[in-house]
């Protein structure tokens, strides 16, 4: 299954009763395993979970810690980018050259890299003196 198909399928499971903005994410690890996540809203808005964070949590729960590629899809007029927090979460598990595909349900796609998505990402290099 392709990442886009996996993200599209899991998007349908999103819990978005407040915004009606369903998002799906799928990532693949170097082992070839695909992990998926969808957004889960909560009436206390800041307590929701993004699709990308859900896919990353599923990956870590499965015992893997490296993203080889990631795809995000939403029903929007243009490809939706991961929020700032999810960009940092992706950068925690993906190298700067990892491919990030953002897509719409209408078929529009934008492809970039983690480095282009989050220039100046906070990394372990900053923690060397601790």
Backbone torsions as a table, in degrees:
resi	resn	phi	psi	omega
1	UNK	NA	137.0	178.7
2	UNK	-76.1	158.7	177.8
3	UNK	-61.0	-40.9	-179.6
4	UNK	-62.8	-43.0	178.4
5	UNK	-65.2	-40.7	179.5
6	UNK	-64.9	-42.7	178.5
7	UNK	-66.1	-39.3	179.0
8	UNK	-63.6	-43.2	-178.6
9	UNK	-66.5	-46.3	-177.2
10	UNK	-70.5	-26.0	177.4
11	UNK	-54.8	-34.9	-179.3
12	UNK	-64.4	-20.5	179.7
13	UNK	-88.9	-2.1	-177.5
14	UNK	-57.5	145.5	175.3
15	UNK	-105.6	94.9	-175.2
16	UNK	-132.0	55.9	-176.3
17	UNK	-72.1	-14.9	-176.4
18	UNK	-95.6	-44.0	-179.5
19	UNK	-97.9	-21.7	-172.1
20	UNK	57.5	26.2	-179.5
21	UNK	-110.4	91.8	-177.9
22	UNK	-83.6	134.8	179.3
23	UNK	-128.9	138.8	174.6
24	UNK	-123.2	146.7	177.3
25	UNK	-137.6	144.4	175.1
26	UNK	-140.1	139.3	176.3
27	UNK	-131.9	156.6	176.4
28	UNK	-122.6	142.9	178.9
29	UNK	-99.7	168.2	178.3
30	UNK	-57.1	-24.5	178.6
31	UNK	-74.3	-11.2	-178.1
32	UNK	93.9	-0.1	179.5
33	UNK	-78.2	133.9	177.5
34	UNK	-99.5	132.8	176.1
35	UNK	-120.7	141.3	-176.1
36	UNK	-125.1	160.5	175.3
37	UNK	-156.4	154.7	175.9
38	UNK	-133.1	159.6	179.5
39	UNK	-72.1	144.6	179.5
40	UNK	-130.1	104.6	-179.2
41	UNK	-81.4	161.2	177.0
42	UNK	-137.2	147.0	-179.9
43	UNK	-57.4	-29.8	171.6
44	UNK	-87.7	87.3	-167.8
45	UNK	-39.9	-45.6	-177.3
46	UNK	-66.6	-11.2	-176.3
47	UNK	-87.9	2.4	178.6
48	UNK	-72.8	171.7	179.1
49	UNK	-125.8	134.3	178.2
50	UNK	-77.8	155.7	179.0
51	UNK	-59.9	-43.2	-179.0
52	UNK	-62.3	-42.3	179.1
53	UNK	-64.0	-36.8	177.9
54	UNK	-64.9	-42.2	178.8
55	UNK	-66.3	-39.9	178.5
56	UNK	-65.7	-42.1	178.6
57	UNK	-62.4	-40.3	178.2
58	UNK	-63.4	-39.8	178.7
59	UNK	-62.4	-48.4	-179.0
60	UNK	-65.5	-40.7	178.5
61	UNK	-61.6	-28.7	178.5
62	UNK	-83.7	-1.2	176.4
63	UNK	92.8	12.8	179.4
64	UNK	-112.3	155.5	-174.9
65	UNK	-139.8	18.3	-179.0
66	UNK	-135.8	127.1	176.4
67	UNK	-93.0	126.5	176.4
68	UNK	-94.0	-28.3	179.0
69	UNK	-167.0	151.8	179.6
70	UNK	-141.9	148.9	-179.7
71	UNK	-136.2	138.2	179.2
72	UNK	-129.2	137.2	180.0
73	UNK	-136.0	143.4	176.1
74	UNK	-150.2	161.8	175.5
75	UNK	-88.6	86.7	-178.0
76	UNK	-140.3	162.3	-178.5
77	UNK	-67.7	-23.6	177.6
78	UNK	-137.1	158.5	179.4
79	UNK	-55.4	129.9	-177.5
80	UNK	-84.4	133.6	178.5
81	UNK	-91.8	151.2	174.5
82	UNK	-61.0	147.8	177.3
83	UNK	-66.4	170.2	-178.9
84	UNK	-57.7	-43.6	179.3
85	UNK	-62.5	-41.3	179.5
86	UNK	-70.7	-31.8	175.4
87	UNK	-60.2	-43.4	178.9
88	UNK	-67.9	-38.6	177.5
89	UNK	-62.6	-43.1	178.1
90	UNK	-61.5	-45.5	-179.0
91	UNK	-62.8	-24.8	177.6
92	UNK	-64.5	-31.5	-173.0
93	UNK	-117.5	1.7	-177.1
94	UNK	-131.5	143.4	175.7
95	UNK	-72.3	165.8	-177.0
96	UNK	-62.2	-25.2	-177.5
97	UNK	-93.5	3.9	-179.2
98	UNK	-65.7	135.1	-178.2
99	UNK	-74.0	133.1	176.1
100	UNK	-122.5	117.1	177.1
101	UNK	-105.8	128.3	176.0
102	UNK	-115.7	132.0	-173.3
103	UNK	-137.3	160.7	172.5
104	UNK	-110.6	160.6	178.2
105	UNK	-67.8	-15.9	177.7
106	UNK	-85.0	-4.1	175.6
107	UNK	102.1	1.8	177.5
108	UNK	-79.4	135.0	179.8
109	UNK	-129.7	149.7	171.8
110	UNK	-134.0	130.2	-179.0
111	UNK	-115.8	135.1	178.8
112	UNK	-145.9	-169.3	176.4
113	UNK	-119.9	165.8	177.5
114	UNK	-59.7	-42.4	-179.0
115	UNK	-62.4	-39.1	178.7
116	UNK	-73.6	-30.0	179.4
117	UNK	-73.9	-34.4	-178.3
118	UNK	-139.4	75.9	177.0
119	UNK	-66.0	141.3	179.2
120	UNK	73.0	29.6	-179.0
121	UNK	-56.6	141.6	174.4
122	UNK	-72.4	126.6	-175.4
123	UNK	-131.1	177.9	178.3
124	UNK	-60.7	-23.8	179.7
125	UNK	-56.9	-31.0	-179.6
126	UNK	-74.0	-15.0	-174.7
127	UNK	-98.8	6.2	-173.8
128	UNK	-60.8	-28.8	-177.6
129	UNK	-88.5	1.8	-177.8
130	UNK	-99.0	NA	NA
